[in-house]
Amino acid sequence: MLTEETLIKILDDYDDAILRVSQAYRDGGVEGLRSRLERAVLNQMSGGEATFSRYAIWANTVRDNIREAIRLINEGKKDDGQKLLVKAANSLSAFSEIQAHLDPFKGDTLL
C-alpha cells in the first residue's frame, strides 16, 4: 500500500537530472506504444480494474523510447533518436487529449 511517506520518497528519488529506470512493471521496450495506450484507455472507459497497471506499462514504453533515443543520439544517430523522441512526445500528447475527453470536470470541452 502506498503511504504519503513512500510517495514523497518515490517522487524525491526520480526528481533529478539523472535518468532512473523503475523496476515496477518491467514490461516496456520501444514497440507497442499505441496499442498499450489504446488498451489502457479502453480499460479506463469500461471501468476495468487493470487501468492503472496498463497505463504504467504504457508509461514504461514511453520511457524506453526516450532511453533508446538518448542512446541513439549518443551514438551519433541523431535522426533516429529524434524520431523516437517525437513518437514518445506524440504518445504523451495523445494521452492528454484522450484524458480531456474523459475528464468529468471538463466534459467534452478541449483547451
C-alpha positions in Angstrom: 0.0 0.0 0.0 1.2 3.5 -0.9 1.7 5.9 2.0 2.3 9.6 1.8 5.8 9.0 3.1 6.5 6.4 0.4 5.0 8.7 -2.3 7.4 11.5 -1.2 10.4 9.2 -1.3 9.5 7.9 -4.8 9.0 11.5 -6.1 12.3 12.6 -4.5 14.1 9.6 -6.0 13.1 10.5 -9.5 13.3 14.3 -9.2 16.8 14.9 -10.6 18.8 15.1 -13.8 19.9 11.5 -13.7 17.9 9.1 -15.8 16.4 6.5 -13.5 14.6 3.3 -14.5 11.8 1.9 -12.4 11.8 -1.8 -11.8 8.0 -1.7 -11.5 6.1 -3.2 -14.5 9.3 -4.2 -16.3 7.3 -4.5 -19.5 8.4 -1.8 -21.8 10.6 -1.7 -24.9 10.1 0.6 -27.8 7.3 -1.3 -29.6 3.6 -1.3 -28.9 3.3 2.3 -27.8 0.0 3.0 -29.4 -1.5 -0.4 -28.7 -0.6 -0.2 -25.0 -2.1 3.2 -24.7 -5.2 2.0 -26.5 -5.6 -1.0 -24.2 -5.3 1.3 -21.1 -7.8 3.8 -22.4 -10.3 1.1 -23.3 -9.9 -0.4 -19.9 -10.5 3.0 -18.3 -13.6 3.6 -20.5 -15.1 0.3 -19.4 -14.2 0.8 -15.7 -11.8 -2.1 -15.8 -9.6 -3.0 -12.8 -6.3 -3.0 -14.8 -6.4 0.6 -15.9 -3.6 1.9 -13.8 -1.3 -1.1 -14.4 -1.9 -0.8 -18.2 -1.1 2.9 -18.0 2.1 2.1 -16.0 3.2 -0.4 -18.7 2.5 2.2 -21.4 4.5 4.8 -19.4 7.4 2.4 -19.3 7.2 2.1 -23.1 7.3 5.9 -23.4 10.3 5.9 -21.1 12.0 3.2 -23.1 11.5 5.1 -26.3 13.2 8.1 -24.7 16.0 5.9 -23.3 16.6 4.4 -26.7 16.5 7.9 -28.3 19.2 9.0 -25.9 21.3 6.0 -26.7 21.0 6.6 -30.5 21.8 10.3 -30.2 24.9 9.5 -28.1 26.0 7.1 -30.8 25.6 9.9 -33.4 22.3 8.7 -34.8 20.5 12.0 -34.2 17.8 11.5 -36.8 16.9 8.0 -35.5 16.9 9.3 -31.9 14.8 12.3 -32.8 12.1 10.0 -34.4 11.8 8.1 -31.1 11.5 11.3 -29.1 8.8 12.6 -31.4 7.0 9.2 -31.1 7.2 9.4 -27.3 6.0 13.1 -27.2 3.1 12.3 -29.6 2.0 9.4 -27.4 2.0 11.7 -24.3 0.0 14.3 -26.3 -2.5 11.6 -27.3 -2.8 10.6 -23.6 -3.6 14.2 -22.6 -6.0 14.7 -25.5 -7.9 11.5 -24.5 -8.0 12.4 -20.8 -9.5 15.8 -21.7 -12.4 13.9 -23.3 -12.8 11.6 -20.2 -12.4 14.4 -17.6 -15.7 14.5 -15.7 -15.0 18.1 -14.6 -14.2 19.3 -18.1 -16.8 17.5 -20.2 -16.1 17.4 -23.9 -14.6 20.9 -24.0 -11.0 20.9 -25.1 -8.4 23.5 -24.2 
